[in-house]
């Protein structure tokens, strides 16, 4: 059973986190529903954490999500599960075991205002990616990567599943004085033929409020 009302131990305003994606192709071919938790009203705050991090800190870690596609399977249309180097399983809100790394990547954050009328009604979560992952002059569309969204104990996502679009994608709105968290499980569609290489790109998650 999760706590439904409390004040989290988060004091930092963090509005930007990043994930790096990698896909190795060829012979060397080398993401629960969020629990929506009610916050006690307090000083204005935005907090966003993707992957490894701690509460009340400006976490600089950029986690890697990757997949190795065997040469014989490149481009055959069989989706490939991706794994991460994230070890974050616990919520920074109350230490509840939300995610199951390395298959899942934690994503969560909060939007707090001093009263029910202060500021905008919601904070907007978005993710931005370049058009492609790249390896030298070779590229793979970022839209080859998608994710499902769950959390331990709850399977109806509040940060929905989706597919990167090579631009900016709106993910969810966090209501005033709530904390929302999920776990993303990433997948590579594997429907394109690409040269052998290490393809990388970065997804930037942003939480903003008016």
Buried (B, 14 or more C-beta within 10 A) or exposed (E): EBEEEBEBEBEBBBBEBBBBBBBBBBEEBBBBBBBBBEBEBBEEBBBBBBBBBBBEBEBEBBBBBBBBBEEEEBEEEEEBEBBBBBEBBEBBBBEBEBBBBBBBBBBBBBBBBEEEEEBEEBBBBBBBBBBBBBBEEBBBBBBBBBBBBBBBEBEEBBBBBBBBBBEEBEBBBBBBBBBBBBBBBBBBBBEBEBBBBBBBBBBBBBBBBE
